Amino acid sequence: MPNIQSLSDFRQNATSMIKQVNETSSPLYLTQNGKSAAVVVSQEVWENTQKSLTMMRLLTILDSQAP
């Protein structure tokens, strides 16, 4: 079940919400005026995602150069 919170709630409870994100490695979805506004992820999840994207880009480049 996704963790969805309002931006107002996040402002009031940022420390505890960030702690939860870091402990669970699950994203926190923030809303503003009832609409999706942002996603908070842990530093570890962010770095792993960036590494995965880099690898996928490299594989795509290599695949496009294959005979």
Order of alpha helices (4+ residues) and beta strands (2+ residues): beta-alpha-beta-beta-alpha
